[in-house]
């Protein structure tokens, strides 16, 4: 059985009311997305679907951690994440995206795959800068050897001589 089939929701069988689903997202989930920067993680997802006559409202609530490389030392670390997202599924004549939050599917569609949306929401919850957290003393927890090498390289390199030509042009004008 394909791991991602658990994320296919049977939309035609849902009665008009609120429905709740719980999912555990782990390494197997990320393996199905070839170019994912996340390869490991453990995330709990609580999904509430509010079914109305001609639309469904999906409320995604998730928390857990993902293992990603540090932007500073490139050593992997566990980054806590959490998020809340909403997706509105409306029935229409064909598949299309009305907005970031509204998806239209054909009226006769029986199932809806939420796995691409889960993947997107997890990635959107990642911070822009991903570095190891500081310890209780406020010290950097990055790989000390890598940080030392980076400091040595930046201290020994000095100013870049390619900028000298531009500085001379600036003086002339």
LUMKOL-438425 format. One record per atom (N, C-alpha, C, O): residue in three letters; atom name; x, y, z. Coordinates in steps of 0.1 Angstrom, whole numbers, padded with zeros to 4 digits. Example, Ala and Ser with C-alpha at 12.3 -4.5 7.8 and 13.67 -1.06 7.14 Angstrom:
2
Ala/N/0132/-0057/0078
Ala/CA/0123/-0045/0078
Ala/C/0132/-0033/0078
Ala/O/0142/-0033/0085
Ser/N/0128/-0022/0071
Ser/CA/0137/-0011/0071
Ser/C/0129/0000/0079
Ser/O/0134/0011/0080
//
This chain:
173
Unk/N/0008/-0012/0000
Unk/CA/0000/0000/0000
Unk/C/0009/0013/0000
Unk/O/0019/0013/0007
Unk/N/0005/0022/-0008
Unk/CA/0012/0035/-0009
Unk/C/0010/0043/0004
Unk/O/-0001/0045/0008
Unk/N/0021/0048/0010
Unk/CA/0020/0055/0022
Unk/C/0011/0068/0021
Unk/O/0003/0071/0031
Unk/N/0011/0074/0010
Unk/CA/0003/0087/0008
Unk/C/-0012/0085/0006
Unk/O/-0019/0094/0007
Unk/N/-0016/0072/0005
Unk/CA/-0031/0070/0003
Unk/C/-0039/0074/0015
Unk/O/-0051/0076/0015
Unk/N/-0032/0074/0027
Unk/CA/-0040/0078/0039
Unk/C/-0043/0092/0039
Unk/O/-0052/0097/0047
Unk/N/-0037/0100/0030
Unk/CA/-0040/0115/0029
Unk/C/-0050/0118/0018
Unk/O/-0052/0130/0015
Unk/N/-0056/0108/0013
Unk/CA/-0067/0110/0003
Unk/C/-0080/0109/0010
Unk/O/-0084/0099/0016
Unk/N/-0087/0121/0010
Unk/CA/-0100/0122/0017
Unk/C/-0112/0119/0008
Unk/O/-0113/0125/-0003
Unk/N/-0121/0110/0012
Unk/CA/-0133/0108/0004
Unk/C/-0143/0119/0006
Unk/O/-0151/0118/0015
Unk/N/-0143/0129/-0003
Unk/CA/-0151/0141/-0001
Unk/C/-0166/0138/-0003
Unk/O/-0174/0145/0003
Unk/N/-0170/0129/-0012
Unk/CA/-0184/0127/-0015
Unk/C/-0191/0119/-0003
Unk/O/-0203/0121/-0002
Unk/N/-0184/0112/0004
Unk/CA/-0190/0104/0015
Unk/C/-0192/0111/0028
Unk/O/-0198/0106/0037
Unk/N/-0187/0124/0029
Unk/CA/-0188/0131/0041
Unk/C/-0202/0138/0043
Unk/O/-0207/0144/0033
Unk/N/-0207/0136/0054
Unk/CA/-0220/0143/0057
Unk/C/-0218/0157/0061
Unk/O/-0207/0161/0066
Unk/N/-0228/0166/0059
Unk/CA/-0226/0180/0062
Unk/C/-0225/0182/0077
Unk/O/-0235/0184/0084
Unk/N/-0213/0182/0082
Unk/CA/-0210/0185/0096
Unk/C/-0195/0186/0098
Unk/O/-0188/0186/0088
Unk/N/-0190/0186/0110
Unk/CA/-0176/0187/0112
Unk/C/-0170/0173/0114
Unk/O/-0176/0164/0120
Unk/N/-0158/0170/0107
Unk/CA/-0152/0157/0107
Unk/C/-0137/0160/0112
Unk/O/-0131/0169/0108
Unk/N/-0132/0150/0120
Unk/CA/-0118/0152/0125
Unk/C/-0110/0140/0122
Unk/O/-0114/0129/0122
Unk/N/-0097/0143/0118
Unk/CA/-0088/0133/0114
Unk/C/-0074/0136/0121
Unk/O/-0071/0148/0123
Unk/N/-0067/0126/0125
Unk/CA/-0054/0128/0131
Unk/C/-0044/0120/0123
Unk/O/-0046/0108/0119
Unk/N/-0033/0126/0119
Unk/CA/-0022/0119/0112
Unk/C/-0009/0121/0118
Unk/O/-0006/0131/0125
Unk/N/0000/0111/0117
Unk/CA/0014/0112/0122
Unk/C/0022/0112/0109
Unk/O/0022/0103/0101
Unk/N/0030/0123/0107
Unk/CA/0038/0125/0096
Unk/C/0052/0122/0100
Unk/O/0057/0128/0110
Unk/N/0059/0113/0093
Unk/CA/0073/0109/0097
Unk/C/0081/0109/0084
Unk/O/0078/0115/0074
Unk/N/0093/0102/0085
Unk/CA/0103/0102/0074
Unk/C/0097/0097/0061
Unk/O/0100/0101/0050
Unk/N/0087/0087/0062
Unk/CA/0081/0081/0051
Unk/C/0074/0091/0042
Unk/O/0073/0090/0030
Unk/N/0068/0101/0049
Unk/CA/0061/0111/0041
Unk/C/0070/0119/0032
Unk/O/0067/0121/0021
Unk/N/0081/0124/0038
Unk/CA/0091/0132/0031
Unk/C/0098/0124/0020
Unk/O/0102/0130/0010
Unk/N/0099/0111/0021
Unk/CA/0105/0103/0010
Unk/C/0098/0104/-0003
Unk/O/0103/0101/-0013
Unk/N/0085/0107/-0002
Unk/CA/0076/0107/-0014
Unk/C/0077/0120/-0022
Unk/O/0071/0121/-0032
Unk/N/0085/0130/-0017
Unk/CA/0087/0142/-0023
Unk/C/0102/0143/-0027
Unk/O/0110/0146/-0018
Unk/N/0104/0141/-0039
Unk/CA/0118/0140/-0044
Unk/C/0128/0151/-0041
Unk/O/0139/0149/-0037
Unk/N/0123/0163/-0042
Unk/CA/0132/0175/-0040
Unk/C/0130/0182/-0027
Unk/O/0134/0193/-0025
Unk/N/0125/0175/-0017
Unk/CA/0123/0180/-0004
Unk/C/0136/0183/0003
Unk/O/0145/0174/0004
Unk/N/0137/0195/0009
Unk/CA/0149/0197/0018
Unk/C/0148/0191/0031
Unk/O/0157/0189/0039
Unk/N/0136/0186/0035
Unk/CA/0134/0179/0047
Unk/C/0134/0164/0044
Unk/O/0126/0159/0035
Unk/N/0141/0156/0051
Unk/CA/0142/0142/0049
Unk/C/0137/0134/0062
Unk/O/0133/0123/0061
Unk/N/0138/0141/0073
Unk/CA/0134/0135/0086
Unk/C/0125/0144/0094
Unk/O/0126/0156/0093
Unk/N/0116/0138/0101
Unk/CA/0108/0147/0110
Unk/C/0097/0138/0117
Unk/O/0095/0127/0113
Unk/N/0091/0144/0126
Unk/CA/0080/0138/0133
Unk/C/0070/0149/0136
Unk/O/0072/0158/0144
Unk/N/0058/0148/0130
Unk/CA/0049/0159/0131
Unk/C/0035/0153/0133
Unk/O/0031/0143/0126
Unk/N/0028/0158/0142
Unk/CA/0014/0154/0145
Unk/C/0005/0165/0138
Unk/O/0006/0177/0140
Unk/N/-0004/0159/0130
Unk/CA/-0014/0168/0123
Unk/C/-0028/0165/0127
Unk/O/-0032/0153/0127
Unk/N/-0035/0175/0131
Unk/CA/-0049/0174/0135
Unk/C/-0057/0181/0124
Unk/O/-0054/0193/0122
Unk/N/-0066/0174/0117
Unk/CA/-0073/0180/0106
Unk/C/-0088/0180/0109
Unk/O/-0094/0170/0113
Unk/N/-0094/0192/0108
Unk/CA/-0108/0193/0110
Unk/C/-0114/0198/0097
Unk/O/-0110/0208/0091
Unk/N/-0124/0190/0092
Unk/CA/-0131/0193/0079
Unk/C/-0145/0197/0082
Unk/O/-0153/0189/0088
Unk/N/-0149/0209/0078
Unk/CA/-0163/0213/0080
Unk/C/-0169/0212/0066
Unk/O/-0166/0219/0057
Unk/N/-0178/0203/0065
Unk/CA/-0185/0200/0052
Unk/C/-0198/0208/0052
Unk/O/-0206/0208/0061
Unk/N/-0199/0216/0041
Unk/CA/-0212/0223/0038
Unk/C/-0217/0218/0025
Unk/O/-0212/0209/0019
Unk/N/-0228/0224/0020
Unk/CA/-0234/0219/0008
Unk/C/-0225/0218/-0004
Unk/O/-0224/0208/-0010
Unk/N/-0219/0229/-0007
Unk/CA/-0210/0229/-0020
Unk/C/-0196/0232/-0017
Unk/O/-0188/0236/-0026
Unk/N/-0191/0231/-0005
Unk/CA/-0177/0233/-0002
Unk/C/-0173/0226/0011
Unk/O/-0181/0222/0019
Unk/N/-0160/0225/0012
Unk/CA/-0154/0219/0024
Unk/C/-0143/0229/0029
Unk/O/-0136/0234/0021
Unk/N/-0143/0231/0042
Unk/CA/-0132/0239/0048
Unk/C/-0123/0230/0056
Unk/O/-0128/0223/0066
Unk/N/-0110/0230/0053
Unk/CA/-0100/0221/0059
Unk/C/-0093/0230/0069
Unk/O/-0087/0241/0065
Unk/N/-0092/0227/0082
Unk/CA/-0084/0234/0092
Unk/C/-0072/0224/0095
Unk/O/-0074/0214/0102
Unk/N/-0060/0228/0092
Unk/CA/-0048/0220/0095
Unk/C/-0041/0226/0107
Unk/O/-0038/0238/0107
Unk/N/-0039/0218/0117
Unk/CA/-0032/0222/0129
Unk/C/-0021/0212/0131
Unk/O/-0023/0200/0133
Unk/N/-0008/0216/0131
Unk/CA/0003/0207/0132
Unk/C/0014/0212/0141
Unk/O/0016/0224/0143
Unk/N/0021/0202/0147
Unk/CA/0033/0206/0155
Unk/C/0042/0194/0156
Unk/O/0038/0182/0154
Unk/N/0055/0196/0158
Unk/CA/0065/0186/0159
Unk/C/0078/0191/0156
Unk/O/0081/0203/0160
Unk/N/0086/0183/0149
Unk/CA/0100/0188/0145
Unk/C/0104/0182/0132
Unk/O/0099/0172/0128
Unk/N/0113/0189/0125
Unk/CA/0119/0184/0113
Unk/C/0134/0185/0115
Unk/O/0139/0194/0122
Unk/N/0141/0176/0108
Unk/CA/0156/0176/0109
Unk/C/0161/0182/0096
Unk/O/0159/0177/0085
Unk/N/0168/0194/0098
Unk/CA/0173/0201/0086
Unk/C/0187/0205/0089
Unk/O/0191/0206/0100
Unk/N/0195/0208/0078
Unk/CA/0208/0213/0081
Unk/C/0208/0228/0085
Unk/O/0200/0236/0081
Unk/N/0218/0231/0094
Unk/CA/0219/0244/0099
Unk/C/0225/0253/0088
Unk/O/0234/0249/0081
Unk/N/0220/0265/0087
Unk/CA/0225/0275/0077
Unk/C/0239/0279/0080
Unk/O/0246/0284/0071
Unk/N/0243/0278/0092
Unk/CA/0257/0283/0096
Unk/C/0267/0273/0095
Unk/O/0278/0275/0089
Unk/N/0265/0261/0101
Unk/CA/0275/0250/0101
Unk/C/0272/0238/0093
Unk/O/0280/0229/0091
Unk/N/0260/0238/0088
Unk/CA/0255/0227/0079
Unk/C/0253/0213/0086
Unk/O/0251/0203/0080
Unk/N/0255/0213/0099
Unk/CA/0252/0201/0107
Unk/C/0237/0200/0109
Unk/O/0230/0210/0112
Unk/N/0231/0188/0108
Unk/CA/0216/0187/0109
Unk/C/0212/0189/0124
Unk/O/0220/0185/0133
Unk/N/0201/0194/0126
Unk/CA/0195/0196/0139
Unk/C/0180/0195/0138
Unk/O/0174/0197/0128
Unk/N/0173/0192/0150
Unk/CA/0159/0191/0150
Unk/C/0153/0205/0153
Unk/O/0156/0211/0163
Unk/N/0145/0210/0143
Unk/CA/0139/0223/0144
Unk/C/0124/0221/0148
Unk/O/0117/0215/0140
Unk/N/0120/0226/0159
Unk/CA/0105/0226/0162
Unk/C/0097/0234/0153
Unk/O/0101/0245/0150
Unk/N/0086/0229/0149
Unk/CA/0077/0237/0140
Unk/C/0063/0235/0145
Unk/O/0059/0225/0151
Unk/N/0054/0244/0141
Unk/CA/0040/0244/0144
Unk/C/0033/0253/0134
Unk/O/0039/0263/0130
Unk/N/0021/0250/0132
Unk/CA/0013/0259/0123
Unk/C/-0001/0256/0122
Unk/O/-0006/0245/0126
Unk/N/-0009/0266/0117
Unk/CA/-0023/0265/0115
Unk/C/-0026/0270/0101
Unk/O/-0022/0282/0098
Unk/N/-0033/0263/0093
Unk/CA/-0036/0267/0079
Unk/C/-0050/0263/0077
Unk/O/-0056/0255/0083
Unk/N/-0056/0271/0067
Unk/CA/-0069/0268/0063
Unk/C/-0070/0267/0047
Unk/O/-0063/0274/0040
Unk/N/-0077/0257/0043
Unk/CA/-0079/0254/0028
Unk/C/-0094/0253/0026
Unk/O/-0101/0245/0033
Unk/N/-0099/0260/0016
Unk/CA/-0113/0259/0012
Unk/C/-0114/0251/-0001
Unk/O/-0107/0255/-0011
Unk/N/-0122/0241/-0001
Unk/CA/-0123/0232/-0013
Unk/C/-0138/0235/-0018
Unk/O/-0148/0232/-0012
Unk/N/-0138/0241/-0030
Unk/CA/-0151/0244/-0036
Unk/C/-0153/0235/-0048
Unk/O/-0144/0232/-0055
Unk/N/-0166/0232/-0051
Unk/CA/-0169/0224/-0063
Unk/C/-0173/0233/-0074
Unk/O/-0180/0242/-0073
Unk/N/-0167/0229/-0086
Unk/CA/-0170/0237/-0098
Unk/C/-0169/0229/-0111
Unk/O/-0172/0217/-0110
Unk/N/-0166/0235/-0122
Unk/CA/-0166/0228/-0135
Unk/C/-0153/0220/-0137
Unk/O/-0153/0210/-0144
Unk/N/-0141/0225/-0132
Unk/CA/-0128/0219/-0134
Unk/C/-0119/0222/-0123
Unk/O/-0122/0230/-0114
Unk/N/-0107/0215/-0124
Unk/CA/-0096/0218/-0114
Unk/C/-0090/0231/-0116
Unk/O/-0086/0234/-0128
Unk/N/-0089/0240/-0106
Unk/CA/-0081/0252/-0107
Unk/C/-0080/0258/-0093
Unk/O/-0087/0255/-0084
Unk/N/-0070/0267/-0092
Unk/CA/-0068/0274/-0079
Unk/C/-0073/0288/-0080
Unk/O/-0068/0296/-0089
Unk/N/-0083/0291/-0072
Unk/CA/-0088/0305/-0072
Unk/C/-0079/0315/-0064
Unk/O/-0078/0326/-0068
Unk/N/-0074/0310/-0054
Unk/CA/-0064/0318/-0046
Unk/C/-0055/0308/-0038
Unk/O/-0057/0296/-0040
Unk/N/-0047/0314/-0030
Unk/CA/-0038/0305/-0022
Unk/C/-0046/0296/-0012
Unk/O/-0042/0285/-0008
Unk/N/-0058/0301/-0009
Unk/CA/-0066/0294/0001
Unk/C/-0078/0286/-0005
Unk/O/-0084/0278/0002
Unk/N/-0081/0289/-0017
Unk/CA/-0093/0283/-0023
Unk/C/-0089/0274/-0035
Unk/O/-0083/0279/-0045
Unk/N/-0093/0261/-0035
Unk/CA/-0091/0252/-0046
Unk/C/-0105/0248/-0051
Unk/O/-0114/0246/-0044
Unk/N/-0106/0247/-0064
Unk/CA/-0118/0243/-0071
Unk/C/-0116/0229/-0077
Unk/O/-0106/0227/-0084
Unk/N/-0125/0220/-0074
Unk/CA/-0124/0206/-0080
Unk/C/-0138/0204/-0087
Unk/O/-0148/0210/-0084
Unk/N/-0137/0195/-0097
Unk/CA/-0150/0192/-0105
Unk/C/-0161/0186/-0095
Unk/O/-0158/0180/-0085
Unk/N/-0173/0189/-0099
Unk/CA/-0184/0185/-0090
Unk/C/-0184/0169/-0088
Unk/O/-0188/0165/-0077
Unk/N/-0181/0161/-0098
Unk/CA/-0181/0147/-0096
Unk/C/-0169/0141/-0089
Unk/O/-0168/0129/-0088
Unk/N/-0160/0149/-0085
Unk/CA/-0148/0144/-0079
Unk/C/-0151/0137/-0065
Unk/O/-0157/0143/-0057
Unk/N/-0146/0124/-0064
Unk/CA/-0149/0117/-0052
Unk/C/-0139/0118/-0041
Unk/O/-0143/0117/-0029
Unk/N/-0126/0121/-0044
Unk/CA/-0115/0121/-0034
Unk/C/-0107/0134/-0036
Unk/O/-0107/0140/-0047
Unk/N/-0100/0137/-0025
Unk/CA/-0091/0149/-0026
Unk/C/-0079/0146/-0018
Unk/O/-0079/0142/-0007
Unk/N/-0067/0147/-0025
Unk/CA/-0054/0144/-0019
Unk/C/-0049/0156/-0012
Unk/O/-0046/0166/-0018
Unk/N/-0047/0155/0002
Unk/CA/-0043/0167/0009
Unk/C/-0027/0166/0011
Unk/O/-0022/0176/0017
Unk/N/-0021/0156/0007
Unk/CA/-0006/0154/0010
Unk/C/0002/0166/0004
Unk/O/0011/0171/0010
Unk/N/-0001/0171/-0009
Unk/CA/0007/0182/-0013
Unk/C/0005/0195/-0005
Unk/O/0015/0203/-0003
Unk/N/-0006/0197/0001
Unk/CA/-0009/0208/0009
Unk/C/-0002/0207/0023
Unk/O/0004/0217/0028
Unk/N/-0002/0195/0028
Unk/CA/0006/0193/0041
Unk/C/0020/0196/0038
Unk/O/0027/0202/0046
Unk/N/0026/0190/0028
Unk/CA/0040/0193/0024
Unk/C/0043/0208/0023
Unk/O/0053/0213/0029
Unk/N/0034/0215/0016
Unk/CA/0036/0229/0014
Unk/C/0035/0237/0028
Unk/O/0043/0245/0030
Unk/N/0025/0233/0036
Unk/CA/0023/0240/0048
Unk/C/0035/0238/0058
Unk/O/0039/0247/0065
Unk/N/0041/0226/0058
Unk/CA/0052/0223/0066
Unk/C/0064/0232/0062
Unk/O/0071/0238/0070
Unk/N/0066/0232/0049
Unk/CA/0078/0240/0044
Unk/C/0075/0255/0046
Unk/O/0085/0262/0049
Unk/N/0063/0260/0045
Unk/CA/0061/0274/0048
Unk/C/0062/0278/0062
Unk/O/0064/0289/0066
Unk/N/0061/0268/0071
Unk/CA/0063/0271/0085
Unk/C/0077/0272/0090
Unk/O/0080/0276/0101
Unk/N/0087/0268/0081
Unk/CA/0101/0269/0084
Unk/C/0105/0283/0084
Unk/O/0101/0291/0076
Unk/N/0114/0287/0094
Unk/CA/0119/0301/0094
Unk/C/0128/0303/0082
Unk/O/0134/0294/0076
Unk/N/0130/0316/0079
Unk/CA/0139/0320/0068
Unk/C/0153/0316/0071
Unk/O/0160/0311/0062
Unk/N/0157/0318/0083
Unk/CA/0171/0315/0087
Unk/C/0170/0303/0097
Unk/O/0163/0304/0107
Unk/N/0177/0293/0094
Unk/CA/0176/0280/0102
Unk/C/0190/0277/0108
Unk/O/0199/0272/0101
Unk/N/0191/0280/0121
Unk/CA/0204/0278/0128
Unk/C/0201/0271/0141
Unk/O/0190/0271/0146
Unk/N/0212/0264/0146
Unk/CA/0210/0257/0159
Unk/C/0206/0267/0169
Unk/O/0210/0279/0169
Unk/N/0197/0263/0178
Unk/CA/0193/0271/0189
Unk/C/0204/0273/0199
Unk/O/0213/0265/0200
Unk/N/0203/0284/0207
Unk/CA/0213/0286/0217
Unk/C/0210/0278/0229
Unk/O/0199/0274/0231
Unk/N/0220/0274/0237
Unk/CA/0218/0266/0249
Unk/C/0213/0275/0261
Unk/O/0211/0287/0259
Unk/N/0212/0270/0273
Unk/CA/0207/0277/0284
Unk/C/0215/0289/0288
Unk/O/0210/0299/0293
Unk/N/0228/0288/0284
Unk/CA/0238/0299/0288
Unk/C/0238/0310/0277
Unk/O/0246/0320/0278
Unk/N/0230/0308/0266
Unk/CA/0230/0318/0255
Unk/C/0242/0315/0245
Unk/O/0245/0324/0237
Unk/N/0248/0304/0246
Unk/CA/0259/0301/0237
Unk/C/0255/0294/0224
Unk/O/0245/0287/0224
Unk/N/0262/0296/0214
Unk/CA/0259/0290/0201
Unk/C/0261/0275/0202
Unk/O/0271/0270/0208
Unk/N/0252/0267/0197
Unk/CA/0254/0252/0197
Unk/C/0258/0246/0184
Unk/O/0257/0234/0182
Unk/N/0262/0254/0175
Unk/CA/0267/0249/0162
Unk/C/0280/0241/0164
Unk/O/0286/0242/0174
Unk/N/0284/0234/0154
Unk/CA/0296/0226/0154
Unk/C/0308/0235/0156
Unk/O/0311/0243/0148
Unk/N/0314/0234/0168
Unk/CA/0325/0243/0171
Unk/C/0337/0243/0161
Unk/O/0343/0253/0159
Unk/N/0340/0231/0156
Unk/CA/0351/0230/0146
Unk/C/0348/0238/0134
Unk/O/0357/0245/0128
Unk/N/0336/0237/0129
Unk/CA/0332/0244/0117
Unk/C/0332/0259/0119
Unk/O/0337/0267/0111
Unk/N/0327/0263/0130
Unk/CA/0326/0278/0133
Unk/C/0340/0283/0135
Unk/O/0343/0294/0130
Unk/N/0349/0276/0141
Unk/CA/0363/0280/0142
Unk/C/0370/0282/0128
Unk/O/0376/0292/0126
Unk/N/0367/0272/0120
Unk/CA/0373/0273/0106
Unk/C/0367/0285/0098
Unk/O/0374/0291/0091
Unk/N/0354/0287/0100
Unk/CA/0348/0299/0093
Unk/C/0354/0312/0098
Unk/O/0357/0321/0090
Unk/N/0356/0313/0111
Unk/CA/0362/0325/0117
Unk/C/0376/0327/0112
Unk/O/0381/0338/0109
Unk/N/0384/0316/0111
Unk/CA/0398/0317/0106
Unk/C/0398/0321/0092
Unk/O/0406/0329/0088
Unk/N/0389/0316/0084
Unk/CA/0389/0319/0069
Unk/C/0385/0334/0068
Unk/O/0391/0341/0059
Unk/N/0375/0339/0075
Unk/CA/0371/0353/0073
Unk/C/0382/0362/0079
Unk/O/0384/0373/0073
Unk/N/0389/0359/0089
Unk/CA/0400/0367/0095
Unk/C/0412/0367/0086
Unk/O/0419/0378/0085
Unk/N/0416/0356/0080
Unk/CA/0428/0356/0072
Unk/C/0426/0361/0058
Unk/O/0436/0364/0051
Unk/N/0414/0362/0053
Unk/CA/0412/0366/0039
Unk/C/0414/0381/0037
Unk/O/0419/0385/0026
Unk/N/0411/0389/0047
Unk/CA/0412/0404/0045
Unk/C/0402/0409/0034
Unk/O/0393/0402/0030
Unk/N/0404/0421/0030
Unk/CA/0395/0427/0020
Unk/C/0398/0421/0007
Unk/O/0409/0417/0003
Unk/N/0387/0420/-0001
Unk/CA/0388/0414/-0014
Unk/C/0394/0424/-0024
Unk/O/0389/0435/-0025
Unk/N/0405/0421/-0031
Unk/CA/0412/0430/-0040
Unk/C/0404/0434/-0052
Unk/O/0407/0444/-0058
Unk/N/0394/0426/-0055
Unk/CA/0385/0430/-0067
Unk/C/0378/0443/-0064
Unk/O/0374/0450/-0074
Unk/N/0376/0447/-0052
Unk/CA/0368/0459/-0049
Unk/C/0378/0471/-0050
Unk/O/0372/0482/-0051
Unk/N/0391/0469/-0050
Unk/CA/0400/0481/-0051
Unk/C/0398/0488/-0064
Unk/O/0398/0501/-0064
Unk/N/0395/0482/-0075
Unk/CA/0393/0488/-0088
Unk/C/0380/0497/-0087
Unk/O/0380/0508/-0092
Unk/N/0370/0492/-0081
Unk/CA/0358/0500/-0079
Unk/C/0360/0512/-0070
Unk/O/0355/0523/-0072
Unk/N/0368/0510/-0059
Unk/CA/0371/0521/-0050
Unk/C/0379/0532/-0058
Unk/O/0376/0544/-0055
Unk/N/0388/0529/-0067
Unk/CA/0395/0539/-0075
Unk/C/0386/0546/-0084
Unk/O/0387/0558/-0086
Unk/N/0377/0539/-0090
Unk/CA/0367/0546/-0099
Unk/C/0358/0556/-0091
Unk/O/0355/0566/-0096
Unk/N/0355/0552/-0079
Unk/CA/0347/0561/-0070
Unk/C/0355/0573/-0067
Unk/O/0349/0584/-0066
Unk/N/0368/0572/-0064
Unk/CA/0376/0584/-0061
Unk/C/0377/0593/-0073
Unk/O/0377/0606/-0071
Unk/N/0378/0588/-0085
Unk/CA/0379/0596/-0097
Unk/C/0366/0604/-0100
Unk/O/0367/0615/-0105
Unk/N/0355/0599/-0096
Unk/CA/0342/0606/-0099
Unk/C/0338/0615/-0089
Unk/O/0328/0622/-0090
//
